[in-house]
Amino acid sequence: MTAEAAEATTPHLLDQDVGRPLRIAMLTYKGNPFCGGQGVYVRHLSRELARLGHTVEVIGSQPYPVLDEGTGPGEVSLTELPSLDLYRQPDPFRTPKRDEYRDWIDALEVGTMWTGGFPEPLTFSLRARRHLLARRGEFDVVHDNQTLGYGLLGNLGTPLVTTIHHPITVDRQLDLDAADGWQRRASVRRWYGFTRMQKRVARRLPSVLTVSGSSRQEIVDHLGVRDERIHVVHIGADTQLFSPDPAVAEVPGRIVTTSSADVPLKGLVHLVEALAKVRTENPDAHLVVVGKRAEGGPVAAAIERYGLEGAVEFVKGITDAELVDLVRSAQIACVPSLYEGFSLPAAEAMATGTPLVATTGGAIPEVAGPDGETCLAVPPGDAGALAAALGRLLGDAGLRRRLGTAGRERVLARFTWEQAAIGTAERYRAAIAAQGPGRGAPARATARRKPA
C-alpha cells in the first residue's frame, strides 16, 4: 500500500460510523463486477461496510456478483436468487426448457422477453419481496441497487434505502436518438418499457441515494422524486488497487478507455473518429478498449472507414491486476461518454495517476474536476475537440505528469469507497430512525443462508 492510500484509509474515517453494527440486505438484480457500474458498486461498497463492522448479505441474480469476503470485522456473504438467466452467453434470448419453469414469475419473465421487453427489474423485485418477507426480522435495513420494481413497494418489515445511479430514461432517450427507422425506435421503446415502472416506484420511495449532484437533478427531472428525499453519497475508486506504479512501463501513444462498443451513451464512436484525426500527426497513437468488441454497428463501421483495424484493440475478461497495469501503461485515459451518472472509470484512472481526457457529459465534471487542473475537458459528442485534447496531451509530457498527480490527489480527497461506506451507513441509520420503533421487527443473528 502506498503512503497516500494508507492516509486515505486511516482509522479516524472508520470511527465516523457510530452506533451498533447493522445487518444489511443488499439487493442487486445484475451483479457483473467487471462490466457495468452496478456490480462494481456492490462489490466495493459491501467490502467497505464490512470493514466498518457491519454484516452485509448480498442477495443477487445472474450474473452473480463477485464479493470480497474476509474483510472483517464485519462479514460479506452472497445469497443467490436465480432468474432464468435469459440473456446469458452464448445463447442470449433463449427459450427455457419446460422443466426450468418454477412458478408464475418465471412465466412472466419469459413472456416479457418474448414480447421484446426487459423483465429483470420487475421479476427480481418480486422474487426479492417473497424472499425478504420469508425472512422478516433478520435485517436492520434493505438496500436496493436500482431495481426499482413493484415488488419493493409496501411493507417489507424493514426500512428500505434505494440507490439510483442515474435514471435509465437517459439511456432510453439516447438510444432513441441513435435509432434508425420506426421499427428500431419501436423496439427501443418496448425494451425500455420497464422505465415506466421505475418512475412510479421511485416516486414512492422514502429514501433515495445517488452518486452525484448531476444524477440528483436528473432523478428530480426525469423520475419526479421530491428533492428532499434524495441524498448524494459519492462513490469512488479502490485507491489501494488503483495506484501509481513507476515499474509499469508507459507505452508511447497508448490511450485506454472502458466502454460497451455500441451503447450510444458511451460515445466510443466519437473517440474512434478522434483517434483517426490524432494519427495523422502522431502515428503511434492507438486505443485499447476495455469491453466487448461489437462485430457490427457504428463503432465497427467507423474502425473500418478510418482504416484503424490495427490501431484499436478490445480486451475483456481481464483480472483487476491486469486492468490496473493496462491503465498505468497508458499515456492517456479517456472517458468519451455523452452522459455518466458518476464515471468510475474516470476516478479509477485518476487514482493510478494516469492523465485524463474526459467530456463534460452528466456528472463527469464532478469527478474529473476543472479543465486544465485535474483533466482536459471537452464537450460531449465533439470528435474534433476530443482529438485536439488527445493530441495536446500526447505531445506534452510535463502536462501529463501535472494532470496525473493532481488527479490522484483529487480522488484521495473526495472519492474513496471508505468515504462512500461511511456516508451510506449514515443514510441507513437515518432510514431506521425515520421508520420508528414497532414498525419493523428487530434484526436477529442468523446463520448464513444457502442459495435460494
C-alpha positions as CSV (number, residue, x, y, z in Angstrom):
1,M,0.0,0.0,0.0
2,T,1.3,3.5,-0.8
3,A,1.6,6.2,1.8
4,E,-1.2,8.1,0.1
5,A,-3.5,5.0,0.2
6,A,-2.7,4.4,3.8
7,E,-3.7,8.0,4.6
8,A,-7.0,7.5,2.7
9,T,-7.9,4.6,5.0
10,T,-6.8,5.8,8.4
11,P,-8.9,4.8,11.4
12,H,-10.4,8.2,12.0
13,L,-12.6,7.7,9.0
14,L,-13.9,4.4,10.3
15,D,-14.7,6.0,13.7
16,Q,-17.2,8.3,12.0
17,D,-19.7,5.4,11.6
18,V,-21.0,5.3,15.2
19,G,-23.7,3.0,16.6
20,R,-24.2,-0.7,16.7
21,P,-23.3,-2.8,13.7
22,L,-26.1,-3.3,11.2
23,R,-27.3,-6.4,9.4
24,I,-27.8,-5.2,5.8
25,A,-29.6,-7.0,2.9
26,M,-28.2,-5.6,-0.3
27,L,-30.2,-6.3,-3.5
28,T,-28.8,-6.4,-7.0
29,Y,-30.6,-7.8,-10.0
30,K,-27.5,-7.7,-12.1
31,G,-24.1,-8.1,-10.4
32,N,-21.4,-8.4,-13.0
33,P,-18.4,-6.8,-11.3
34,F,-16.4,-6.3,-14.5
35,C,-18.9,-4.7,-16.8
36,G,-21.3,-2.0,-15.6
37,G,-21.4,0.1,-12.5
38,Q,-23.9,-1.9,-10.5
39,G,-21.7,-4.9,-9.9
40,V,-18.7,-2.7,-9.1
41,Y,-20.8,-0.7,-6.6
42,V,-22.0,-3.8,-4.8
43,R,-18.5,-5.4,-4.6
44,H,-16.7,-2.4,-3.2
45,L,-19.5,-0.9,-1.0
46,S,-20.2,-4.3,0.7
47,R,-16.5,-4.8,1.4
48,E,-16.1,-1.4,3.0
49,L,-19.3,-1.7,5.0
50,A,-17.9,-4.9,6.4
51,R,-14.7,-3.1,7.3
52,L,-16.9,-0.7,9.4
53,G,-18.2,-3.8,11.3
54,H,-21.5,-4.3,9.5
55,T,-22.8,-7.6,8.2
56,V,-23.8,-7.4,4.5
57,E,-25.7,-10.2,2.8
58,V,-25.9,-9.5,-0.9
59,I,-29.0,-11.0,-2.5
60,G,-28.4,-11.2,-6.2
61,S,-29.3,-12.7,-9.6
62,Q,-27.3,-13.7,-12.6
63,P,-24.6,-12.7,-13.4
64,Y,-23.9,-13.1,-9.7
65,P,-21.6,-10.5,-8.1
66,V,-18.1,-11.3,-7.1
67,L,-17.6,-10.3,-3.5
68,D,-14.5,-9.7,-1.4
69,E,-15.0,-11.9,1.7
70,G,-13.0,-12.0,4.9
71,T,-12.7,-8.2,5.1
72,G,-13.8,-8.0,8.8
73,P,-14.6,-7.1,11.4
74,G,-18.0,-7.4,9.7
75,E,-19.0,-10.1,7.1
76,V,-20.0,-10.2,3.5
77,S,-21.9,-13.1,2.0
78,L,-23.9,-13.9,-1.1
79,T,-27.4,-15.4,-1.4
80,E,-28.2,-16.4,-4.9
81,L,-31.8,-15.6,-6.0
82,P,-31.7,-17.1,-9.5
83,S,-33.6,-15.9,-12.5
84,L,-34.0,-17.9,-15.7
85,D,-30.8,-16.1,-17.0
86,L,-32.4,-15.4,-20.3
87,Y,-29.5,-13.2,-21.6
88,R,-26.6,-15.4,-20.7
89,Q,-23.8,-16.1,-23.2
90,P,-23.5,-17.9,-25.6
91,D,-27.3,-18.2,-26.1
92,P,-29.0,-14.9,-25.2
93,F,-32.8,-14.6,-25.6
94,R,-33.0,-18.3,-25.2
95,T,-36.3,-20.2,-24.6
96,P,-36.1,-22.2,-21.4
97,K,-36.9,-25.9,-21.3
98,R,-40.2,-26.9,-19.7
99,D,-38.6,-28.3,-16.5
100,E,-36.9,-24.9,-15.9
101,Y,-40.1,-23.2,-15.0
102,R,-40.7,-23.0,-11.2
103,D,-43.6,-20.5,-10.8
104,W,-45.6,-17.7,-12.3
105,I,-42.7,-15.2,-12.0
106,D,-40.7,-17.4,-14.4
107,A,-43.6,-17.4,-16.9
108,L,-43.8,-13.6,-16.6
109,E,-40.1,-13.3,-17.2
110,V,-40.2,-15.4,-20.4
111,G,-43.4,-13.7,-21.7
112,T,-41.9,-10.2,-21.3
113,M,-38.8,-11.3,-23.2
114,W,-40.8,-12.9,-26.0
115,T,-42.7,-9.6,-26.5
116,G,-39.4,-7.5,-26.7
117,G,-39.3,-6.2,-23.1
118,F,-36.7,-6.4,-20.4
119,P,-38.2,-8.3,-17.5
120,E,-35.4,-8.5,-14.9
121,P,-36.1,-5.4,-12.7
122,L,-39.7,-6.5,-12.2
123,T,-39.2,-10.2,-11.8
124,F,-36.2,-9.8,-9.5
125,S,-38.2,-7.4,-7.3
126,L,-41.0,-10.0,-7.0
127,R,-38.6,-12.7,-6.0
128,A,-36.8,-10.4,-3.6
129,R,-40.0,-9.4,-1.9
130,R,-41.0,-13.1,-1.4
131,H,-37.5,-13.8,-0.1
132,L,-37.4,-10.9,2.3
133,L,-40.9,-11.5,3.7
134,A,-40.0,-15.1,4.4
135,R,-37.0,-13.8,6.5
136,R,-38.8,-10.9,8.2
137,G,-36.8,-9.7,11.2
138,E,-33.4,-10.9,10.0
139,F,-32.2,-7.5,8.7
140,D,-32.0,-3.9,10.0
141,V,-32.2,-2.4,6.6
142,V,-32.7,-3.4,2.9
143,H,-30.6,-1.6,0.3
144,D,-31.9,-1.9,-3.2
145,N,-29.4,-1.3,-6.0
146,Q,-31.5,0.4,-8.7
147,T,-34.0,-2.5,-9.2
148,L,-37.0,-0.1,-8.7
149,G,-39.5,-2.9,-9.2
150,Y,-43.1,-3.1,-7.9
151,G,-42.1,-5.9,-5.6
152,L,-40.3,-3.4,-3.4
153,L,-43.4,-1.3,-2.6
154,G,-45.4,-1.8,0.5
155,N,-44.2,-3.0,3.9
156,L,-41.2,-5.3,3.7
157,G,-40.9,-5.3,7.5
158,T,-37.6,-3.5,7.2
159,P,-36.6,0.1,6.3
160,L,-35.7,0.4,2.6
161,V,-33.0,2.6,1.1
162,T,-32.5,2.6,-2.7
163,T,-29.6,3.7,-4.8
164,I,-30.4,5.2,-8.2
165,H,-27.1,5.7,-10.1
166,H,-28.9,7.7,-12.8
167,P,-32.3,7.4,-14.4
168,I,-32.4,4.8,-17.1
169,T,-34.7,7.2,-19.0
170,V,-31.5,9.0,-20.0
171,D,-30.2,5.8,-21.7
172,R,-33.6,5.3,-23.3
173,Q,-33.6,8.8,-24.9
174,L,-30.0,8.5,-26.2
175,D,-30.8,5.1,-27.7
176,L,-33.9,6.5,-29.4
177,D,-31.9,9.4,-30.8
178,A,-29.5,6.9,-32.3
179,A,-32.2,4.6,-33.7
180,D,-32.7,4.4,-37.5
181,G,-36.2,3.9,-38.7
182,W,-39.6,3.5,-36.9
183,Q,-39.1,-0.3,-36.4
184,R,-35.9,0.2,-34.5
185,R,-37.4,3.1,-32.4
186,A,-40.4,0.9,-31.6
187,S,-38.1,-1.9,-30.5
188,V,-36.2,0.5,-28.2
189,R,-39.4,1.8,-26.7
190,R,-40.6,-1.7,-25.9
191,W,-37.2,-2.7,-24.4
192,Y,-37.2,0.2,-22.1
193,G,-40.8,-0.3,-21.1
194,F,-39.6,-1.1,-17.5
195,T,-38.7,2.6,-17.1
196,R,-42.4,3.4,-16.6
197,M,-42.5,1.1,-13.6
198,Q,-39.2,2.6,-12.3
199,K,-40.8,6.1,-12.5
200,R,-43.8,5.0,-10.5
201,V,-41.8,3.2,-7.9
202,A,-39.1,5.9,-7.5
203,R,-41.8,8.5,-6.6
204,R,-43.0,6.4,-3.7
205,L,-39.6,5.6,-2.1
206,P,-38.8,7.3,1.2
207,S,-35.0,7.4,0.9
208,V,-33.0,7.5,-2.3
209,L,-29.2,7.6,-2.6
210,T,-27.4,8.8,-5.7
211,V,-23.8,9.2,-6.6
212,S,-23.6,12.8,-7.8
213,G,-25.3,16.2,-7.8
214,S,-25.9,15.8,-11.6
215,S,-27.7,12.5,-11.0
216,R,-29.7,14.0,-8.2
217,Q,-31.1,16.7,-10.6
218,E,-31.8,14.1,-13.3
219,I,-33.8,12.0,-10.8
220,V,-35.9,15.0,-9.9
221,D,-36.4,16.0,-13.5
222,H,-36.9,12.6,-15.1
223,L,-38.5,10.5,-12.3
224,G,-40.4,13.1,-10.3
225,V,-38.8,12.2,-7.0
226,R,-39.0,15.0,-4.4
227,D,-35.7,16.7,-3.9
228,E,-35.7,16.3,-0.1
229,R,-35.9,12.5,-0.4
230,I,-32.6,12.3,-2.4
231,H,-29.2,12.2,-0.8
232,V,-25.9,12.3,-2.6
233,V,-23.2,9.9,-1.4
234,H,-20.2,9.9,-3.8
235,I,-18.6,6.7,-4.7
236,G,-15.0,6.3,-5.9
237,A,-12.0,4.2,-6.6
238,D,-10.2,1.5,-4.8
239,T,-7.2,3.6,-4.2
240,Q,-5.1,0.7,-2.8
241,L,-5.6,-1.2,-6.1
242,F,-5.7,1.7,-8.5
243,S,-2.4,3.4,-7.6
244,P,0.7,4.6,-9.4
245,D,3.5,2.1,-10.1
246,P,6.6,3.5,-11.7
247,A,7.7,-0.1,-12.5
248,V,5.0,-0.3,-15.2
249,A,6.4,1.0,-18.4
250,E,4.5,3.7,-20.3
251,V,3.6,2.7,-23.8
252,P,4.0,5.6,-26.3
253,G,0.8,6.7,-27.9
254,R,-1.4,4.4,-25.8
255,I,-4.9,5.7,-25.0
256,V,-7.2,3.5,-22.8
257,T,-11.0,3.7,-22.3
258,T,-13.7,1.5,-20.8
259,S,-16.8,1.2,-23.0
260,S,-19.5,-1.0,-24.3
261,A,-18.9,-0.7,-28.0
262,D,-22.3,0.2,-29.4
263,V,-24.0,1.8,-26.4
264,P,-24.5,5.4,-27.8
265,L,-24.3,6.8,-24.3
266,K,-20.6,5.8,-24.0
267,G,-19.5,7.9,-27.0
268,L,-17.0,5.4,-28.3
269,V,-17.7,6.1,-31.9
270,H,-16.6,9.7,-31.3
271,L,-13.3,8.6,-29.7
272,V,-12.6,6.3,-32.8
273,E,-13.1,9.3,-35.1
274,A,-10.9,11.4,-32.8
275,L,-8.2,8.7,-32.9
276,A,-8.2,8.8,-36.7
277,K,-7.5,12.6,-36.6
278,V,-4.8,12.2,-34.0
279,R,-2.9,9.6,-36.0
280,T,-2.4,12.0,-38.9
281,E,0.2,13.8,-36.7
282,N,1.0,11.0,-34.2
283,P,1.1,7.6,-35.9
284,D,2.0,5.9,-32.7
285,A,-1.4,6.8,-31.2
286,H,-3.6,3.7,-30.6
287,L,-6.6,2.8,-28.5
288,V,-7.2,-0.1,-26.1
289,V,-10.9,-0.5,-25.2
290,V,-11.8,-2.5,-22.1
291,G,-15.0,-4.0,-23.2
292,K,-16.6,-6.4,-25.8
293,R,-16.0,-5.7,-29.4
294,A,-19.2,-5.4,-31.5
295,E,-18.8,-7.2,-34.8
296,G,-21.3,-4.8,-36.5
297,G,-22.7,-1.4,-35.8
298,P,-21.4,2.2,-35.7
299,V,-18.1,1.6,-33.9
300,A,-17.1,-1.3,-36.2
301,A,-18.1,0.7,-39.2
302,A,-16.0,3.7,-38.0
303,I,-13.0,1.5,-37.4
304,E,-13.2,0.1,-41.0
305,R,-14.0,3.5,-42.5
306,Y,-10.9,5.1,-41.0
307,G,-8.6,2.1,-41.5
308,L,-8.0,1.6,-37.8
309,E,-8.1,-2.2,-37.6
310,G,-4.5,-2.3,-36.3
311,A,-4.9,0.7,-34.0
312,V,-7.9,-0.3,-31.9
313,E,-7.8,-3.3,-29.6
314,F,-10.6,-4.6,-27.5
315,V,-9.8,-6.6,-24.3
316,K,-12.3,-8.3,-21.9
317,G,-12.3,-10.8,-19.1
318,I,-9.0,-9.4,-17.6
319,T,-8.2,-9.5,-13.9
320,D,-8.2,-6.5,-11.6
321,A,-4.4,-6.5,-11.6
322,E,-4.3,-6.7,-15.4
323,L,-6.7,-3.8,-15.7
324,V,-4.7,-1.6,-13.3
325,D,-1.5,-2.3,-15.2
326,L,-3.2,-1.6,-18.5
327,V,-4.3,1.9,-17.2
328,R,-0.9,2.5,-15.7
329,S,0.7,1.7,-19.1
330,A,-1.4,4.3,-20.9
331,Q,-0.2,7.8,-21.6
332,I,-3.9,8.9,-21.5
333,A,-7.1,7.6,-20.1
334,C,-10.2,8.8,-21.9
335,V,-13.9,9.0,-21.0
336,P,-15.8,10.0,-24.2
337,S,-19.3,9.4,-22.8
338,L,-22.2,11.6,-23.8
339,Y,-23.5,11.1,-20.2
340,E,-22.5,9.5,-17.0
341,G,-24.2,9.4,-13.6
342,F,-20.7,9.3,-12.0
343,S,-17.9,7.7,-14.0
344,L,-16.0,5.1,-12.1
345,P,-13.5,4.7,-15.0
346,A,-12.6,8.4,-14.6
347,A,-12.0,8.0,-10.8
348,E,-10.0,4.8,-11.2
349,A,-7.8,6.2,-14.0
350,M,-7.1,9.3,-11.9
351,A,-6.3,7.2,-8.9
352,T,-3.5,5.5,-10.9
353,G,-2.0,8.9,-11.8
354,T,-2.8,8.4,-15.5
355,P,-3.8,11.8,-17.0
356,L,-7.4,12.0,-18.1
357,V,-9.2,13.4,-21.1
358,A,-13.0,13.5,-20.5
359,T,-16.2,15.0,-21.7
360,T,-18.4,17.3,-19.7
361,G,-21.4,14.9,-20.0
362,G,-23.6,14.5,-17.0
363,A,-21.6,14.1,-13.7
364,I,-18.2,13.7,-15.3
365,P,-17.0,17.2,-14.4
366,E,-17.9,16.5,-10.7
367,V,-15.5,13.6,-10.8
368,A,-12.8,14.8,-13.2
369,G,-12.5,18.3,-11.9
370,P,-11.6,21.6,-13.6
371,D,-10.3,21.7,-17.2
372,G,-6.5,22.2,-17.2
373,E,-6.1,21.4,-13.5
374,T,-7.0,17.8,-13.0
375,C,-8.0,16.8,-16.5
376,L,-8.6,18.1,-20.0
377,A,-12.3,18.6,-20.6
378,V,-14.2,18.6,-23.9
379,P,-17.8,18.9,-25.0
380,P,-19.6,15.5,-25.4
381,G,-20.0,14.3,-28.9
382,D,-17.3,16.6,-30.4
383,A,-14.7,14.4,-32.1
384,G,-12.7,17.4,-33.1
385,A,-12.3,18.8,-29.6
386,L,-11.5,15.3,-28.4
387,A,-8.8,14.9,-31.0
388,A,-7.3,18.3,-30.1
389,A,-7.1,17.4,-26.4
390,L,-5.6,13.9,-27.0
391,G,-3.0,15.4,-29.4
392,R,-2.1,18.1,-26.9
393,L,-1.6,15.7,-24.1
394,L,0.3,13.1,-26.1
395,G,2.8,15.8,-27.1
396,D,3.3,17.3,-23.6
397,A,5.0,15.0,-21.0
398,G,5.0,17.8,-18.4
399,L,1.3,18.3,-18.7
400,R,0.7,14.6,-18.4
401,R,2.7,14.4,-15.2
402,R,1.0,17.5,-13.7
403,L,-2.6,16.3,-14.5
404,G,-1.8,12.8,-13.3
405,T,-0.6,13.9,-9.9
406,A,-3.4,16.4,-9.4
407,G,-6.0,13.8,-10.5
408,R,-4.9,11.3,-7.9
409,E,-4.9,13.9,-5.2
410,R,-8.5,14.8,-6.1
411,V,-9.6,11.2,-5.8
412,L,-7.9,10.6,-2.5
413,A,-9.6,13.7,-1.1
414,R,-13.1,13.1,-2.4
415,F,-13.8,9.8,-4.0
416,T,-12.9,6.6,-2.0
417,W,-15.0,3.6,-1.1
418,E,-14.3,4.1,2.6
419,Q,-15.9,7.5,2.5
420,A,-18.8,6.1,0.4
421,A,-19.4,3.4,3.1
422,I,-19.5,5.9,5.9
423,G,-22.0,8.1,4.1
424,T,-24.2,5.1,3.1
425,A,-24.2,3.8,6.7
426,E,-25.4,7.2,7.9
427,R,-28.3,7.0,5.5
428,Y,-29.2,3.5,6.8
429,R,-29.3,4.8,10.3
430,A,-31.5,7.8,9.2
431,A,-33.9,5.4,7.5
432,I,-34.1,3.2,10.6
433,A,-34.8,6.2,12.8
434,A,-37.4,7.6,10.4
435,Q,-39.4,4.3,10.5
436,G,-39.5,4.5,14.2
437,P,-40.0,1.7,16.8
438,G,-42.5,-1.0,16.4
439,R,-42.9,-0.8,12.6
440,G,-40.3,-3.4,11.8
441,A,-39.0,-6.4,13.7
442,P,-35.5,-6.1,15.2
443,A,-32.8,-7.9,13.4
444,R,-31.6,-11.1,15.0
445,A,-28.5,-13.2,14.4
446,T,-28.9,-15.9,11.8
447,A,-26.7,-18.4,10.1
448,R,-25.6,-17.7,6.6
449,R,-28.3,-18.6,4.1
450,K,-27.8,-21.2,1.4
451,P,-28.5,-20.1,-2.2
452,A,-32.3,-19.7,-2.7
